[in-house]
Amino acid sequence: MRKITDRQEAIVESEKLAAVGRIATHIAHEIRNPLVTMGGYAGRIAQLSRDTEKNSAMIQNAAAVIMKESERLEKVLSNVMDFTRPSPYIREYNNINDVITDTVDLLKNLLQERKITIKLSLSRDLPLVKSDFNQMKQVMLNLVQNAIDATVSRGEIEVATSAQEHCVDIIVRDTGSGIREDDPNRVFEPFFTTKVTGVGLGLAIVKKIVNDHGGDINVRNRPEGGTEFKISLNIPA
């Protein structure tokens, strides 16, 4: 029994190290490109600064690139931290419709810029759900921003809520290209992404928050095109 226990502990430790290795490899890959870019443009600024009056515009452009890439690095690290550290939740009775309207208000300018219509089909008299308002807002921000990224100009996004017997359902639909995977739910796996500049943690964080709230989330490709995310949150007894 002692040998079996020692073997099990060794396997668990090996799996932990393998997971750490995969995470470290992914993070190294994600931060290498922006670091190389920042280093190159920093060197360019050093050269151009010998004649600041003549090269002012090029210096400003190089500095802007460095700032943009540094923000990208911060986002990568922030996503990793959000996924790995336990989140303190403030559980209160919230109306999910309020979370959705707050989120859409934040994204109005982006929706107008992309020429995408958003339709809200929010159920009246929706039961309150015990949840963390800001965490659920992060969930909706991720889902709606992903829908915006997947939807072409003149497309449409719909966010709907409804009350079932024991749960509140939230549905986010878009008219984008859908998920080109045999199993669309793979998008919830950590570090899985179809975006060129994606980190692959946004939807993993969404799933973690929903699960921490005792809820479920699934995604499917719509027959008419686009994707549909569905969240179900339990109604307190």
LINQUIDA-V133005 format. One record per run of one state. SS is the DSSP state (alpha for helix, beta for strand, coil for the rest). FROM is the first residue (numbers start at 1). LEN is the number of residues. Records with the same first field share a line. If there is no record, write none. Layout:
SS = FROM-LEN  FROM-LEN
This chain:
coil = 1-1  52-4  85-7  95-1  107-1  115-2  122-7  132-1  151-5  164-3  175-9  189-13  213-3  222-5  235-3
alpha = 2-50  56-29  96-11  108-7  133-18  184-5  202-11
beta = 92-3  117-5  129-3  156-8  167-8  216-6  227-8
